Amino acid sequence: MAADRTSSSNSRAASTRDVLDVLANGIAKTAARQTKPEPQPRAAEVPAEPSRELLTEKMLADRWVCSVARLQRWRTVGEGPSYLKIVGKVLYRLKDIEAYEETSLVRKVF
């Protein structure tokens, strides 16, 4: 009787190993069939606000915390940064604005 139990438990263990082998082989075959995704190149970090080469009167007024009327008055008397007038619209180039800001920088001397 003890021999029957031993052979029965051995056959169960062998049967369990067979099932596990079949499952492992099935998993390996499935994994081999699946295409691995190619690593995607990382996208360049996007700045919080896109850089603009041309600014409108309103954008420049917001940048300098002043009124649009002040910018219009400056243009009338020939003050302020250089500007473009395209199809009746006044636009300021960013490089001209930055150059004007640089020349307007006040350095205190003690």
TORKOL-4160 file (C-alpha; in steps of 0.2 Angstrom, whole numbers, padded with zeros to 4 digits, m for minus):
110
<pt num="1" X="0000" Y="0000" Z="0000"/>
<pt num="2" X="0014" Y="0012" Z="0004"/>
<pt num="3" X="0022" Y="0008" Z="m0013"/>
<pt num="4" X="0005" Y="0013" Z="m0021"/>
<pt num="5" X="0006" Y="0030" Z="m0012"/>
<pt num="6" X="0024" Y="0033" Z="m0017"/>
<pt num="7" X="0021" Y="0029" Z="m0035"/>
<pt num="8" X="0005" Y="0039" Z="m0035"/>
<pt num="9" X="0014" Y="0054" Z="m0027"/>
<pt num="10" X="0028" Y="0052" Z="m0039"/>
<pt num="11" X="0017" Y="0052" Z="m0054"/>
<pt num="12" X="0008" Y="0067" Z="m0048"/>
<pt num="13" X="0024" Y="0076" Z="m0046"/>
<pt num="14" X="0030" Y="0071" Z="m0063"/>
<pt num="15" X="0013" Y="0076" Z="m0070"/>
<pt num="16" X="0014" Y="0093" Z="m0061"/>
<pt num="17" X="0032" Y="0095" Z="m0068"/>
<pt num="18" X="0025" Y="0091" Z="m0086"/>
<pt num="19" X="0011" Y="0104" Z="m0084"/>
<pt num="20" X="0024" Y="0117" Z="m0078"/>
<pt num="21" X="0036" Y="0113" Z="m0092"/>
<pt num="22" X="0021" Y="0115" Z="m0105"/>
<pt num="23" X="0016" Y="0131" Z="m0097"/>
<pt num="24" X="0034" Y="0138" Z="m0097"/>
<pt num="25" X="0037" Y="0133" Z="m0115"/>
<pt num="26" X="0020" Y="0141" Z="m0120"/>
<pt num="27" X="0025" Y="0157" Z="m0111"/>
<pt num="28" X="0043" Y="0157" Z="m0120"/>
<pt num="29" X="0035" Y="0154" Z="m0137"/>
<pt num="30" X="0022" Y="0169" Z="m0134"/>
<pt num="31" X="0036" Y="0180" Z="m0128"/>
<pt num="32" X="0047" Y="0176" Z="m0143"/>
<pt num="33" X="0032" Y="0180" Z="m0155"/>
<pt num="34" X="0029" Y="0197" Z="m0148"/>
<pt num="35" X="0038" Y="0211" Z="m0156"/>
<pt num="36" X="0048" Y="0221" Z="m0143"/>
<pt num="37" X="0044" Y="0240" Z="m0145"/>
<pt num="38" X="0058" Y="0250" Z="m0152"/>
<pt num="39" X="0064" Y="0263" Z="m0139"/>
<pt num="40" X="0057" Y="0280" Z="m0144"/>
<pt num="41" X="0069" Y="0295" Z="m0145"/>
<pt num="42" X="0065" Y="0307" Z="m0131"/>
<pt num="43" X="0056" Y="0322" Z="m0136"/>
<pt num="44" X="0065" Y="0339" Z="m0133"/>
<pt num="45" X="0058" Y="0347" Z="m0118"/>
<pt num="46" X="0045" Y="0360" Z="m0123"/>
<pt num="47" X="0047" Y="0377" Z="m0115"/>
<pt num="48" X="0033" Y="0383" Z="m0104"/>
<pt num="49" X="0029" Y="0396" Z="m0117"/>
<pt num="50" X="0035" Y="0395" Z="m0135"/>
<pt num="51" X="0048" Y="0408" Z="m0140"/>
<pt num="52" X="0042" Y="0421" Z="m0152"/>
<pt num="53" X="0052" Y="0431" Z="m0164"/>
<pt num="54" X="0039" Y="0445" Z="m0167"/>
<pt num="55" X="0029" Y="0453" Z="m0153"/>
<pt num="56" X="0013" Y="0463" Z="m0155"/>
<pt num="57" X="0010" Y="0480" Z="m0147"/>
<pt num="58" X="0000" Y="0471" Z="m0134"/>
<pt num="59" X="0013" Y="0458" Z="m0130"/>
<pt num="60" X="0027" Y="0471" Z="m0128"/>
<pt num="61" X="0015" Y="0481" Z="m0117"/>
<pt num="62" X="0012" Y="0466" Z="m0106"/>
<pt num="63" X="0031" Y="0462" Z="m0106"/>
<pt num="64" X="0036" Y="0480" Z="m0100"/>
<pt num="65" X="0020" Y="0482" Z="m0090"/>
<pt num="66" X="0015" Y="0498" Z="m0099"/>
<pt num="67" X="0001" Y="0504" Z="m0110"/>
<pt num="68" X="m0001" Y="0501" Z="m0128"/>
<pt num="69" X="m0004" Y="0520" Z="m0129"/>
<pt num="70" X="0013" Y="0523" Z="m0122"/>
<pt num="71" X="0021" Y="0512" Z="m0136"/>
<pt num="72" X="0011" Y="0521" Z="m0149"/>
<pt num="73" X="0017" Y="0538" Z="m0142"/>
<pt num="74" X="0035" Y="0533" Z="m0142"/>
<pt num="75" X="0033" Y="0528" Z="m0161"/>
<pt num="76" X="0026" Y="0545" Z="m0165"/>
<pt num="77" X="0040" Y="0554" Z="m0157"/>
<pt num="78" X="0054" Y="0542" Z="m0163"/>
<pt num="79" X="0058" Y="0534" Z="m0146"/>
<pt num="80" X="0058" Y="0516" Z="m0141"/>
<pt num="81" X="0064" Y="0500" Z="m0150"/>
<pt num="82" X="0064" Y="0498" Z="m0169"/>
<pt num="83" X="0048" Y="0491" Z="m0176"/>
<pt num="84" X="0041" Y="0483" Z="m0192"/>
<pt num="85" X="0025" Y="0488" Z="m0200"/>
<pt num="86" X="0018" Y="0474" Z="m0210"/>
<pt num="87" X="0001" Y="0475" Z="m0218"/>
<pt num="88" X="m0004" Y="0489" Z="m0206"/>
<pt num="89" X="0001" Y="0479" Z="m0191"/>
<pt num="90" X="0015" Y="0485" Z="m0180"/>
<pt num="91" X="0027" Y="0471" Z="m0174"/>
<pt num="92" X="0043" Y="0472" Z="m0164"/>
<pt num="93" X="0057" Y="0460" Z="m0167"/>
<pt num="94" X="0063" Y="0451" Z="m0151"/>
<pt num="95" X="0081" Y="0455" Z="m0154"/>
<pt num="96" X="0077" Y="0473" Z="m0156"/>
<pt num="97" X="0067" Y="0473" Z="m0140"/>
<pt num="98" X="0082" Y="0464" Z="m0131"/>
<pt num="99" X="0094" Y="0476" Z="m0138"/>
<pt num="100" X="0084" Y="0491" Z="m0132"/>
<pt num="101" X="0082" Y="0483" Z="m0115"/>
<pt num="102" X="0101" Y="0481" Z="m0114"/>
<pt num="103" X="0104" Y="0499" Z="m0119"/>
<pt num="104" X="0091" Y="0505" Z="m0106"/>
<pt num="105" X="0099" Y="0495" Z="m0092"/>
<pt num="106" X="0105" Y="0507" Z="m0078"/>
<pt num="107" X="0120" Y="0503" Z="m0068"/>
<pt num="108" X="0122" Y="0512" Z="m0052"/>
<pt num="109" X="0140" Y="0518" Z="m0048"/>
<pt num="110" X="0144" Y="0521" Z="m0029"/>
